[in-house]
Amino acid sequence: MMKIRERVSPETRLKTGWLFPAIASFVLSEFTTGGVEKVISRTDQVGMGVFTLIGILTGVLWQWYSPRDLAERLSVPAGLLVLVVVLSMLPFGEMVSRGPDYFYLFPLGLVAGLVLTTRWQQLRAED
């Protein structure tokens, strides 16, 4: 039986690869939207935006100052994330959150900044 990567051309895979995260996001949203809706206050909206923008700025500065391959750069943080997730599922008692619930937006902004800077540098190098 031929593997799917061999049956589908690299060009087609590049054009359709975004379907994996899109489908996963859609499926996950169907399972997580059944709870009670919570109105996000204006303060929280601004806080979420600020954390994300600070993350993006940090990622831009980091990649600009010390450019490296993103897989190489993010392998340790990704491994630590897996470790934290596994440890958080172990029965150590109750977890306590200190700080805003939207702190997770900072690392997402950081990754976005790294990726955007790398792509911008690639586009500049092509010209």
N, C-alpha and C positions, 0 to 999 in steps of 0.2 A: 504494500500500500504506500503510495507516494505521500510524503509529508506535506502539510499545507504550505509551509514556507517555500517548498520547491514547486508547487503548483501555481502559486500566485507570484506575479512578477514583483521585483523590488519597487517599481514605480507605483503599482497598485497598492502595495503595502504602505508606502509613504503617504498616499492619498487617503487611505481608509483606516490607518492606525488609530486615529482619534476616536473611532467608534468604540473601542474597548473602554476607555475611561467614561465616555458619554453614556454607554449602556449601563456600566456599573453604577454610575452616579444616579441614573434614573431608577434602577432597581432598588438601590439603597434608600433613595428618597421615598419610595413607596412603603418601605418598612418602618421608616422613622418619622413619618408625618402623622401618625395616629394619636399622638399625645395632645395635651392641653396646649393651646396656642398662648404664647406669652408676648405681650406687646413690648417691643424694645424701645426703651426711652431714648430721647434725643442725646442724652449724655452718653449712653452706651453706644449709640450710632457713631458719635464723634470719637469715642474711645477706640472702637473697632477700626475706624478709618485711620486714626493716628498710629495705632500699633502696626497696622499693615503698611502704612507709608514709611514708618521708621524702619521696618524690616526691609522694604524695597530699597530705601536709601542705603542701608547697611550692606545689602547684597551688591548694589551697584558699586559702592566704594571698595568693597572687598575684592570684587572681580576686577575692577579697574586697577587697583593698586597691586594686586598679586594674582594675575590671571593664571588659571589652571583648568584642566579638564574637569567638568562638573561631576562626572562619575567618580573620579579620583577624590575630588574635594568632599563630596557628600557621602562617601562610603562609611566613614566613621559616624557622622551624625545619624545616618540611616540605621546602622547597626545599633547605636544607642537607643534609637526610637523603638526598635524591635525589642530590645532588652527591657525598656521601661514599660512597654505594653504588656509583655509577658509577666513582669513582676507585679504590675497593677492588677492582674487577674488572679494572682495567688492570694490565698486567704490569710492575709496579715492583719486583718481588722479593718476598721473604717478608714477611709481616705479623707484627708482634709485639704480643701483648696484654699490657698492664700493668694489673693490677688484677683484680678478680674477673670471672669469665665472666658473671655475672648482673647486671652494671652496667646492661644494657639495661632492667632493670625500673624503674629510677629514672624515665626519661622516660615510660614507660607509666603509672607512678603519677602523674607530673606531669599528664599529659593527663587521667587519671581525676579528679584533684582539680579541674582546671579545669572539666570537664564537670559533675561533681557539684555544684560551687558554682553554676555558671550555672543548672542545673536547679532547685536549691533556691531561688535568687533568683526564678526565673520562677514557681515554685509559690507563693511568698510574695506575689508581686505580684498573682496571680490571686485570692487570698483577700480 
